[in-house]
Amino acid sequence: MERIDYYRDAIEKIIQQHAVEQNPKDADRVQVVFDRTRDNYLLLYVGWDGEERIYGCPIHINISNGKIWVQQDFTEEGLANQLVELGVPNTDIVLGFRSPYVRQFTGFAVA
């Protein structure tokens, strides 16, 4: 359980960092969602720009069966790389946005 708690903290730290780095004029559109009960972690953009609806999910991570699944990653650095920098082993990170076949070539876990 200690390992999973560490993973939760690392994920939250990374998402908070990305939330803070947003343009200050867009700060009211940024929503951070941490659900530790179901282990789902998201960064969302929600709002309006005049008559245009703004909605997007640039970051979605969940923990399943002891592994971190990166479901959505629209960051420049790469969430998996940031997790590795925080001490998470490659073998515990799955690039869920990649097809199961392609995952074997990524250097991260396949499932």
C-alpha positions in Angstrom: 0.0 0.0 0.0 2.9 2.3 0.7 4.0 2.1 -3.0 0.5 2.9 -4.2 0.3 5.9 -1.8 3.6 7.1 -3.2 2.2 6.7 -6.8 -0.9 8.7 -5.8 1.3 11.5 -4.4 3.5 11.6 -7.5 0.6 11.7 -9.9 -1.1 14.5 -7.9 2.2 16.5 -7.8 2.6 16.3 -11.5 -0.9 17.3 -12.3 -0.9 20.2 -9.8 2.4 21.4 -11.5 0.7 21.3 -14.9 -2.4 23.1 -13.5 -0.3 25.9 -12.1 1.7 26.4 -15.3 -1.4 27.4 -17.3 -1.8 30.9 -18.5 -3.2 33.0 -15.6 -6.1 34.3 -17.8 -7.2 30.6 -18.2 -6.9 29.8 -14.5 -10.7 29.8 -14.0 -11.0 27.1 -16.7 -8.6 24.7 -15.1 -10.0 21.9 -13.0 -8.1 19.2 -11.1 -9.9 16.0 -10.3 -8.3 13.6 -7.8 -10.4 10.5 -6.9 -8.2 8.4 -4.6 -11.0 6.0 -3.9 -11.2 4.9 -7.5 -7.7 6.0 -8.4 -8.6 8.4 -11.2 -6.6 11.6 -11.7 -7.5 14.3 -14.3 -6.7 17.8 -15.5 -9.6 19.4 -17.3 -10.3 22.6 -19.1 -13.9 23.7 -18.7 -15.5 27.0 -19.6 -16.5 29.4 -22.3 -14.6 31.8 -24.6 -17.4 34.1 -25.7 -19.9 31.8 -27.5 -17.3 29.0 -27.9 -17.4 26.1 -25.4 -14.1 25.1 -24.0 -13.7 21.5 -22.8 -10.7 19.2 -22.8 -8.9 16.6 -20.8 -5.2 16.9 -21.5 -4.2 14.6 -18.6 -5.9 11.4 -17.5 -4.1 8.9 -15.3 -5.4 6.0 -13.3 -4.0 3.3 -11.1 -5.1 -0.3 -11.8 -3.7 -3.6 -10.5 -0.7 -1.8 -9.0 0.3 0.0 -12.2 0.0 3.6 -13.3 -2.0 3.8 -16.6 -1.4 7.0 -18.6 -4.7 7.2 -20.5 -4.3 10.7 -22.0 -1.1 12.8 -22.2 -1.0 16.1 -24.1 2.1 17.4 -22.3 5.4 18.2 -23.9 7.6 16.4 -21.3 5.6 13.2 -21.2 3.9 12.1 -18.0 5.6 8.7 -18.0 9.0 10.5 -18.1 8.0 12.7 -15.3 6.9 9.7 -13.2 10.2 8.0 -13.9 12.0 11.2 -12.7 10.0 10.9 -9.4 11.2 7.3 -8.9 8.4 5.2 -10.5 9.9 2.2 -12.3 9.2 1.9 -16.0 7.7 -1.6 -15.3 4.9 0.1 -13.3 3.8 2.6 -16.0 1.5 1.6 -18.9 1.0 3.9 -21.8 -2.8 3.2 -22.1 -3.2 5.6 -25.0 -0.9 3.3 -27.1 -2.3 0.2 -28.7 -1.5 -3.1 -26.8 0.7 -4.1 -29.7 2.8 -0.9 -29.7 3.3 -0.9 -25.9 6.0 -3.6 -26.2 8.2 -1.2 -28.0 7.8 1.8 -25.6 10.2 0.8 -22.8 7.3 0.8 -20.4 4.9 -1.9 -19.1 2.6 -3.5 -21.6 -0.3 -4.0 -19.1 
